[in-house]
């Protein structure tokens, strides 16, 4: 069995993700093989909050070029978590 820290890799802190914090929605990069139930349990265990909804997105690889070298950015899975009213996660309040 995977631990919660194997499922939740890191928070995604972008301008769009920061705008979702006002709506009690937080964005995380998660393991590719994790499902919504595992993600919900991991978030609740790590941050001691009540998760209402989990939405997942598979972000596909994108071509990237640096001068004459070509390659791809890695693909990953992203989860948008909606918390119960009155709860928050401190990682995003920077």
Secondary structure, 3 states (H helix, E strand, C coil): CCCHHHHEEEECCCHHHHHHHHHCEEEEEECCCCCHHHHHHHHHHHHCCCEEEEEEEEECCEEEEECCEEEEECCEEEEEEEECCCCCCHHHCC
